[in-house]
Amino acid sequence: MKKTNTGDVVIIKKYANRRLYNTETSSYITLEHLAAMTREGRDFKVVDAKTEEDITHNVLTQIIMEEESRGQTMLPVNFLRQLISMYGDSMQAMVPGYLDAAMEGFRRNQAQFKSAVEGAFANSPFAEIAKRNIAMFEAAASAFKPGTTGAAGTPGTPAGAAGEGKADEIAALKAEMAKLQEKIEKLGK
């Protein structure tokens, strides 16, 4: 994210009356302003004006809820259900890092895809990048659908012989995540 001119994170104070105050511009703002700042890559921190508690997570979640309620949703119901089911699960601690890394990878692929589309010629190297990005996107989208193959088959179809290698990969990853979770739990004790 971009920093302000002074290199500091912009502090936004949230008052009991639900008003948001931008300390950089000395003005009251709305959640729409914060959404625009996020899209611009501006780094900000929202704090409770009375307690100084960092409530950035809550405010960002509220922005997502408002965006989702405006019509065209980005978060599929199945994804939301799976995310909710992870709360309280032994893997819960792993999910934020995974989602963060997955979204960062998606953003990088999106930028590559955009470059590929802008300079697409049938036999250019960008065409191959576009194919890989589409395959990666399909694999990522199908990873959240139970009983799908991901990139090995058509998203949404049951895993077949081509998905067995993926199933082995997934099983290995789950085993590795379980080992990491055990290590984390031991460190927490």
MARLOVO-180264 format. One line per field, with one value per atom (N, C-alpha, C): chain; atom name; x, y, z. Coordinates in Angstrom, 1 decimal. Layout:
MARLOVO-180264
chain = (A ...)
name = (CA ...)
x = (X ...)
y = (Y ...)
z = (Z ...)
END
This chain:
MARLOVO-180264
chain = (A A A A A A A A A A A A A A A A A A A A A A A A A A A A A A A A A A A A A A A A A A A A A A A A A A A A A A A A A A A A A A A A A A A A A A A A A A A A A A A A A A A A A A A A A A A A A A A A A A A A A A A A A A A A A A A A A A A A A A A A A A A A A A A A A A A A A A A A A A A A A A A A A A A A A A A A A A A A A A A A A A A A A A A A A A A A A A A A A A A A A A A A A A A A A A A A A A A A A A A A A A A A A A A A A A A A A A A A A A A A A A A A A A A A A A A A A A A A A A A A A A A A A A A A A A A A A A A A A A A A A A A A A A A A A A A A A A A A A A A A A A A A A A A A A A A A A A A A A A A A A A A A A A A A A A A A A A A A A A A A A A A A A A A A A A A A A A A A A A A A A A A A A A A A A A A A A A A A A A A A A A A A A A A A A A A A A A A A A A A A A A A A A A A A A A A A A A A A A A A A A A A A A A A A A A A A A A A A A A A A A A A A A A A A A A A A A A A A A A A A A A A A A A A A A A A A A A A A A A A A A A A A A A A A A A A A A A A A A A A A A A A A A A A A A A A A A A A A A A A A A A A A A A A A A A A A A A A A A A A A A A A A A A A A A A A A A A A A A A A A A A A A A A A A A A A A A A A A A A A A A A A A A A A)
name = (N CA C N CA C N CA C N CA C N CA C N CA C N CA C N CA C N CA C N CA C N CA C N CA C N CA C N CA C N CA C N CA C N CA C N CA C N CA C N CA C N CA C N CA C N CA C N CA C N CA C N CA C N CA C N CA C N CA C N CA C N CA C N CA C N CA C N CA C N CA C N CA C N CA C N CA C N CA C N CA C N CA C N CA C N CA C N CA C N CA C N CA C N CA C N CA C N CA C N CA C N CA C N CA C N CA C N CA C N CA C N CA C N CA C N CA C N CA C N CA C N CA C N CA C N CA C N CA C N CA C N CA C N CA C N CA C N CA C N CA C N CA C N CA C N CA C N CA C N CA C N CA C N CA C N CA C N CA C N CA C N CA C N CA C N CA C N CA C N CA C N CA C N CA C N CA C N CA C N CA C N CA C N CA C N CA C N CA C N CA C N CA C N CA C N CA C N CA C N CA C N CA C N CA C N CA C N CA C N CA C N CA C N CA C N CA C N CA C N CA C N CA C N CA C N CA C N CA C N CA C N CA C N CA C N CA C N CA C N CA C N CA C N CA C N CA C N CA C N CA C N CA C N CA C N CA C N CA C N CA C N CA C N CA C N CA C N CA C N CA C N CA C N CA C N CA C N CA C N CA C N CA C N CA C N CA C N CA C N CA C N CA C N CA C N CA C N CA C N CA C N CA C N CA C N CA C N CA C N CA C N CA C N CA C N CA C N CA C N CA C N CA C N CA C N CA C N CA C N CA C N CA C N CA C N CA C N CA C N CA C N CA C N CA C N CA C N CA C N CA C N CA C N CA C N CA C N CA C N CA C N CA C N CA C N CA C N CA C N CA C N CA C N CA C N CA C N CA C)
x = (0.8 0.0 0.9 0.4 1.1 1.0 2.0 2.0 1.7 1.5 1.2 2.5 2.5 3.7 4.8 4.3 5.2 5.7 5.2 5.5 4.8 3.8 3.0 1.7 1.2 -0.1 -1.2 -2.2 -3.2 -4.1 -4.3 -5.1 -6.5 -7.4 -8.8 -9.4 -10.1 -10.7 -12.2 -12.7 -14.2 -14.8 -15.8 -16.4 -17.7 -18.1 -19.3 -20.5 -20.6 -21.8 -21.6 -20.6 -20.2 -19.6 -19.2 -18.6 -17.1 -16.5 -15.1 -14.4 -13.3 -12.5 -11.1 -10.8 -9.5 -8.5 -7.6 -6.6 -5.7 -5.5 -4.6 -5.3 -6.6 -7.2 -8.1 -8.1 -8.9 -10.4 -10.9 -12.3 -13.0 -14.3 -15.1 -15.3 -15.2 -15.3 -16.3 -16.6 -17.5 -16.8 -17.5 -16.9 -16.6 -17.4 -17.0 -15.7 -15.3 -14.0 -12.9 -13.2 -12.2 -12.0 -13.1 -13.1 -12.3 -12.5 -11.7 -10.2 -9.9 -8.5 -7.9 -8.6 -8.1 -7.8 -8.7 -8.5 -7.3 -7.0 -5.9 -4.6 -4.7 -3.5 -3.0 -3.9 -3.5 -3.6 -2.6 -2.5 -3.1 -4.1 -4.8 -5.0 -5.2 -5.5 -6.7 -7.8 -8.9 -8.9 -9.0 -9.0 -10.2 -10.6 -11.8 -11.3 -12.0 -11.6 -11.5 -12.3 -12.3 -11.2 -11.2 -10.3 -8.9 -8.8 -7.6 -7.4 -8.4 -8.3 -8.3 -7.4 -7.4 -8.6 -9.4 -10.7 -10.7 -9.5 -9.4 -10.1 -9.8 -10.4 -11.9 -12.5 -14.0 -14.5 -13.8 -14.3 -14.1 -13.0 -12.8 -13.9 -14.2 -15.3 -16.6 -16.8 -18.1 -18.1 -17.0 -16.9 -17.3 -16.7 -17.0 -18.5 -19.1 -20.5 -21.4 -21.0 -21.7 -21.5 -20.3 -20.0 -20.8 -20.9 -21.6 -23.1 -23.6 -25.1 -25.5 -24.6 -24.9 -25.4 -25.4 -25.9 -25.0 -24.0 -23.2 -22.2 -22.3 -21.5 -20.2 -19.1 -17.9 -17.6 -18.2 -17.9 -19.1 -18.7 -19.8 -20.3 -21.5 -22.1 -21.3 -20.9 -20.2 -18.9 -18.2 -16.9 -17.2 -18.3 -18.7 -19.0 -19.7 -20.0 -18.8 -17.9 -16.6 -15.8 -15.8 -15.0 -15.6 -16.9 -17.5 -17.2 -17.2 -17.0 -15.6 -14.7 -13.3 -13.1 -14.0 -14.0 -14.1 -13.1 -13.1 -12.4 -12.1 -11.4 -10.0 -9.3 -7.9 -7.0 -7.5 -6.8 -7.1 -7.9 -8.3 -7.1 -6.0 -4.9 -4.2 -4.3 -3.6 -4.4 -5.7 -6.5 -6.1 -6.0 -5.6 -4.4 -3.3 -2.1 -2.3 -3.1 -3.4 -4.2 -5.2 -6.0 -5.3 -4.4 -3.6 -2.6 -2.0 -1.0 -1.8 -3.0 -3.8 -4.2 -4.6 -5.1 -3.9 -2.7 -1.5 -1.2 -1.2 -0.9 -1.9 -3.2 -4.2 -4.0 -3.6 -3.3 -2.1 -1.1 0.1 -0.4 -1.2 -1.6 -2.6 -3.4 -4.3 -3.5 -2.4 -1.5 -0.9 -0.4 0.2 -0.9 -2.1 -3.2 -3.5 -3.6 -3.9 -2.8 -1.6 -0.5 -0.6 -1.0 -1.2 -2.3 -3.4 -4.6 -4.2 -3.6 -3.2 -2.3 -1.4 -0.4 -0.6 -1.8 -2.1 -2.0 -1.1 -1.0 -1.0 -1.6 -1.8 -0.6 0.6 1.8 2.8 2.3 3.2 3.4 4.4 4.6 3.5 2.8 1.7 0.6 0.4 -0.7 -0.5 0.7 1.0 0.7 1.1 0.9 -0.6 -1.4 -2.8 -3.4 -3.0 -3.5 -3.2 -1.9 -1.6 -2.4 -2.6 -3.4 -4.8 -5.4 -6.8 -6.8 -5.8 -5.8 -5.7 -4.8 -4.6 -5.9 -6.5 -7.8 -8.8 -9.0 -9.9 -9.6 -8.3 -7.9 -8.2 -7.9 -8.2 -9.7 -10.5 -12.0 -12.5 -12.0 -12.5 -12.0 -10.9 -10.3 -11.3 -12.3 -13.2 -14.5 -14.6 -15.7 -15.4 -16.1 -15.9 -16.1 -15.2 -15.3 -15.0 -14.2 -13.8 -12.4 -12.0 -10.6 -9.7 -10.2 -9.4 -8.9 -7.6 -7.0 -7.0 -7.0 -6.9 -8.1 -9.3 -10.5 -11.3 -12.5 -13.4 -13.9 -13.8 -14.3 -15.7 -16.0 -17.3 -17.7 -16.7 -17.0 -16.3 -16.8 -16.2 -14.8 -13.9 -12.5 -12.5 -11.7 -11.5 -10.1 -9.6 -8.3 -7.3 -7.6 -6.7 -6.6 -7.7 -7.7 -7.0 -6.6 -6.0 -4.6 -3.9 -2.6 -2.8 -3.8 -4.2 -4.6 -5.4 -5.9 -4.7 -3.7 -2.5 -1.8 -1.7 -1.1 -1.8 -3.1 -3.9 -3.8 -3.7 -3.5 -2.2 -1.2 0.2 0.2 -0.5 -0.5 -1.3 -2.4 -3.1 -2.3 -1.5 -0.7 0.4 1.0 2.0 1.4 0.1 -0.5 -0.9 -1.2 -1.5 -0.2 0.9 2.2 2.5 2.3 2.5 1.6 0.4 -0.6 -0.2 0.3 0.8 2.0 2.9 4.0 3.6 2.6 2.0 1.4 0.6 0.0 1.0 2.1 3.2 3.8 4.1 4.7 3.8 2.4 1.5 1.4 1.9 1.8 2.9)
y = (-1.2 0.0 1.2 2.3 3.6 4.2 4.9 5.6 7.1 7.9 9.3 9.9 11.2 12.0 11.9 11.8 11.8 10.4 9.4 8.0 7.3 8.0 7.5 6.9 6.0 5.4 6.5 6.7 7.7 7.1 7.9 7.5 8.0 7.1 7.5 7.2 8.2 8.0 7.7 6.7 6.4 6.8 7.7 8.2 7.3 7.5 6.7 7.0 8.1 8.4 7.8 6.9 6.2 7.0 8.3 9.1 8.8 8.9 8.7 10.0 10.2 11.4 11.1 11.7 11.5 12.6 12.1 13.0 13.7 13.1 13.7 14.9 14.8 15.9 16.8 16.4 17.1 17.2 16.1 16.1 14.8 14.9 13.7 13.0 11.7 10.9 9.8 9.1 7.9 6.7 5.6 4.3 4.2 5.0 5.0 5.7 6.7 7.3 6.3 5.5 4.5 3.4 3.1 2.1 2.7 4.0 4.6 4.7 5.0 5.0 3.6 2.6 1.2 0.9 1.3 1.1 1.8 3.0 3.8 3.3 2.3 1.8 2.6 3.5 4.3 3.4 3.5 2.7 3.5 2.9 3.6 2.7 3.3 2.5 3.2 2.4 3.0 2.7 3.7 3.5 4.1 3.4 3.9 5.2 6.3 7.6 7.6 6.8 6.9 5.9 4.7 3.7 3.6 4.1 4.0 2.6 1.7 0.3 0.3 -0.5 -0.7 -1.5 -0.8 -1.5 -1.5 -1.5 -1.5 -2.7 -3.9 -5.1 -5.1 -4.6 -4.5 -3.5 -2.4 -1.4 -1.9 -2.6 -3.2 -4.3 -5.0 -6.0 -5.4 -4.2 -3.5 -3.0 -2.5 -2.0 -3.1 -4.3 -5.5 -5.8 -5.8 -6.0 -5.0 -3.8 -2.7 -3.0 -3.3 -3.5 -4.7 -5.8 -7.0 -6.7 -5.8 -5.5 -4.6 -4.1 -3.1 -3.8 -5.1 -5.7 -6.9 -6.6 -7.7 -8.1 -9.4 -9.9 -10.5 -10.5 -11.0 -12.3 -12.5 -13.6 -14.7 -15.8 -16.8 -17.4 -17.8 -18.4 -19.6 -20.5 -21.7 -21.3 -20.3 -19.8 -19.3 -18.5 -17.9 -19.1 -20.1 -21.2 -21.9 -22.1 -22.8 -22.0 -20.7 -19.8 -19.8 -19.7 -19.8 -21.1 -22.2 -23.5 -23.6 -22.8 -22.9 -22.2 -21.4 -20.8 -21.9 -21.9 -22.9 -24.2 -24.3 -25.5 -25.5 -26.6 -26.6 -25.9 -25.7 -25.1 -23.6 -23.1 -21.6 -20.7 -21.0 -20.1 -20.1 -21.1 -21.1 -20.4 -20.2 -19.6 -18.2 -17.3 -15.9 -15.8 -16.5 -16.5 -17.1 -18.2 -18.8 -17.8 -17.2 -16.3 -15.1 -14.6 -13.5 -13.8 -14.9 -15.4 -15.6 -16.3 -16.6 -15.3 -14.3 -13.0 -12.3 -12.3 -11.7 -12.3 -13.7 -14.4 -14.0 -13.9 -13.5 -12.1 -11.2 -9.8 -9.8 -10.6 -10.7 -11.2 -12.3 -13.0 -12.0 -11.3 -10.3 -9.3 -8.8 -7.8 -8.4 -9.7 -10.4 -10.6 -11.0 -11.2 -9.9 -8.8 -7.6 -7.2 -7.4 -7.2 -8.1 -9.4 -10.3 -9.9 -9.5 -9.1 -7.9 -6.9 -5.6 -5.9 -6.8 -7.1 -8.4 -8.9 -10.3 -10.4 -11.3 -11.7 -13.2 -13.9 -15.3 -16.1 -15.8 -16.6 -15.8 -14.8 -14.1 -14.8 -14.5 -15.1 -14.7 -13.6 -13.2 -14.2 -14.8 -15.7 -16.9 -17.4 -18.5 -18.1 -16.8 -16.3 -16.3 -15.8 -15.7 -17.1 -18.1 -19.5 -19.9 -19.7 -20.1 -19.4 -18.1 -17.4 -17.8 -18.1 -18.6 -20.0 -20.9 -22.2 -22.0 -21.1 -20.8 -20.3 -19.4 -18.8 -19.9 -20.8 -21.9 -22.8 -23.1 -24.0 -23.4 -22.1 -21.4 -21.4 -21.1 -21.1 -22.4 -23.5 -24.8 -25.4 -24.9 -25.4 -25.3 -24.3 -24.1 -24.9 -25.7 -26.5 -28.0 -28.5 -29.9 -30.9 -31.9 -32.9 -32.4 -31.4 -30.9 -31.2 -31.1 -31.4 -30.2 -29.1 -27.9 -27.8 -27.6 -27.4 -28.7 -29.9 -31.2 -31.5 -30.9 -31.2 -30.0 -30.1 -29.0 -28.6 -27.3 -26.9 -27.3 -27.9 -28.2 -29.7 -30.4 -31.8 -32.7 -33.9 -34.7 -35.1 -35.3 -35.7 -37.1 -37.2 -38.5 -38.9 -39.6 -40.1 -38.9 -37.9 -36.7 -36.0 -36.2 -35.5 -36.2 -37.5 -38.3 -37.7 -37.2 -36.6 -35.3 -34.6 -33.4 -33.8 -34.9 -35.3 -35.7 -36.3 -36.7 -35.4 -34.4 -33.1 -32.5 -32.5 -31.8 -32.6 -33.9 -34.7 -34.4 -34.3 -33.9 -32.5 -31.6 -30.2 -30.2 -31.0 -31.0 -31.6 -32.6 -33.3 -32.3 -31.5 -30.5 -29.4 -29.0 -27.9 -28.4 -29.7 -30.3 -30.3 -30.6 -30.6 -29.1 -28.2 -26.8 -26.3 -26.8 -26.4 -27.0 -28.2 -28.8 -28.0 -27.6 -26.8 -25.4 -24.8 -23.6 -23.7 -24.8 -25.1 -25.3 -26.0 -26.3 -25.0 -24.1 -22.8 -22.0 -22.1 -21.3 -21.8 -23.0 -23.5 -23.0)
z = (0.0 0.0 0.0 -0.6 -0.6 0.8 1.1 2.4 2.1 3.1 2.9 2.5 2.2 1.9 3.0 4.2 5.3 5.6 4.9 5.1 6.2 6.8 7.9 7.4 8.2 7.9 8.3 7.4 7.8 8.9 9.9 11.1 10.9 11.0 10.9 12.3 12.8 14.1 13.9 14.6 14.6 15.9 15.9 17.1 17.4 18.6 19.1 18.2 17.6 16.7 15.3 15.2 13.9 12.9 13.2 12.2 12.2 11.0 10.7 10.5 11.1 11.0 10.5 9.3 8.7 9.3 10.1 10.7 9.7 8.6 7.6 6.9 6.6 5.9 6.9 8.2 9.2 8.7 8.3 7.8 8.1 8.2 8.3 7.0 7.0 5.8 5.9 4.9 4.9 4.6 4.7 4.4 2.9 2.1 0.6 0.4 1.2 1.1 1.5 2.5 2.9 1.8 1.2 0.1 -1.1 -1.4 -2.4 -2.1 -0.8 -0.3 -0.5 -0.2 -0.4 -1.8 -2.7 -4.1 -4.7 -4.1 -4.4 -3.8 -2.9 -2.3 -1.1 -0.6 0.6 1.8 2.7 3.9 5.0 5.7 6.8 8.0 9.1 10.3 11.0 11.3 11.9 13.4 14.2 15.7 16.3 17.4 18.2 18.8 18.6 19.2 20.7 21.4 22.8 23.4 22.9 23.5 22.8 21.6 20.7 20.2 20.4 19.9 18.4 17.8 16.4 15.9 15.1 14.6 13.1 12.5 11.0 10.4 11.0 10.5 10.5 11.5 11.6 10.5 10.3 9.4 7.9 7.7 6.3 6.0 7.0 6.9 6.6 7.3 7.1 5.6 5.1 3.7 2.8 3.0 2.2 2.2 3.4 3.5 2.7 2.7 2.0 0.5 0.0 -1.4 -1.9 -1.0 -1.4 -1.5 -0.7 -0.7 -1.8 -2.6 -3.6 -4.9 -5.0 -6.2 -6.6 -7.4 -7.9 -6.9 -6.4 -5.3 -5.9 -5.1 -5.4 -4.7 -3.5 -2.7 -2.9 -3.5 -3.7 -2.4 -2.4 -1.2 -0.7 -1.6 -1.2 -0.5 -1.0 -0.4 1.0 1.2 2.5 3.5 3.0 3.9 4.3 3.4 3.7 4.7 4.5 5.3 6.7 6.9 8.2 8.9 8.1 8.7 9.2 8.8 9.3 10.6 11.0 12.4 13.4 14.3 15.4 15.0 13.7 13.2 13.6 13.6 14.0 13.0 11.8 10.7 10.6 11.5 11.5 11.5 12.2 12.2 10.9 10.1 8.8 7.7 7.9 6.8 6.5 7.4 7.0 6.2 6.5 5.7 4.4 4.3 3.0 2.1 2.7 1.9 1.4 2.3 2.0 0.8 0.9 -0.2 -1.5 -1.4 -2.5 -3.2 -2.5 -3.0 -3.7 -3.0 -3.6 -4.9 -4.9 -6.2 -7.3 -6.9 -7.8 -8.4 -7.5 -8.0 -8.9 -8.6 -9.6 -10.9 -10.8 -12.1 -12.8 -12.1 -12.8 -13.6 -13.0 -13.6 -14.9 -14.8 -15.9 -17.0 -16.5 -17.5 -18.2 -17.5 -18.2 -19.2 -18.9 -19.8 -21.0 -20.8 -21.9 -22.8 -22.2 -23.0 -23.8 -23.2 -23.9 -25.1 -24.9 -26.0 -26.7 -26.6 -27.1 -28.6 -29.0 -30.4 -30.3 -31.4 -31.3 -30.8 -31.3 -31.0 -30.1 -29.4 -28.5 -27.2 -26.4 -25.1 -24.2 -24.4 -23.5 -23.6 -24.8 -24.9 -24.0 -23.8 -22.9 -21.5 -21.1 -19.7 -19.5 -20.5 -20.3 -20.1 -20.8 -20.6 -19.2 -18.7 -17.4 -16.3 -16.5 -15.6 -15.5 -16.7 -16.7 -16.0 -16.2 -15.6 -14.1 -13.7 -12.2 -11.6 -12.3 -11.7 -11.6 -12.6 -12.6 -11.4 -11.3 -10.2 -8.8 -8.7 -7.4 -7.1 -8.2 -8.0 -7.6 -8.2 -8.0 -6.7 -6.1 -4.9 -3.8 -3.9 -2.8 -3.0 -4.1 -4.4 -4.0 -3.0 -2.6 -3.8 -4.0 -5.0 -6.4 -6.5 -7.9 -8.1 -9.3 -9.7 -9.7 -9.9 -10.0 -11.5 -11.7 -13.0 -13.8 -13.1 -13.8 -14.6 -14.3 -15.0 -15.1 -15.6 -15.7 -14.3 -13.9 -12.6 -12.4 -11.2 -10.9 -11.2 -11.9 -12.2 -11.2 -10.9 -9.9 -10.4 -9.4 -9.6 -10.3 -11.4 -12.0 -11.9 -12.9 -12.9 -13.0 -13.7 -13.8 -12.5 -11.7 -10.4 -9.3 -9.5 -8.5 -8.1 -9.0 -8.7 -7.8 -8.2 -7.4 -6.0 -5.9 -4.6 -3.7 -4.3 -3.6 -3.1 -4.0 -3.7 -2.5 -2.6 -1.6 -0.3 -0.3 0.9 1.5 0.7 1.2 1.8 1.2 1.7 3.0 3.1 4.4 5.5 5.2 6.2 6.6 5.7 6.0 6.9 6.5 7.3 8.7 8.8 10.2 11.0 10.4 11.1 11.6 10.7 11.0 12.1 12.1 13.1 14.5 14.5 15.7 16.3 15.4 15.8 16.4 15.8 16.2 17.6 17.8 19.1 20.2 19.8 20.8 21.2 20.2 20.5 21.4 21.2 22.0 23.5 23.8 25.2 26.0)
END
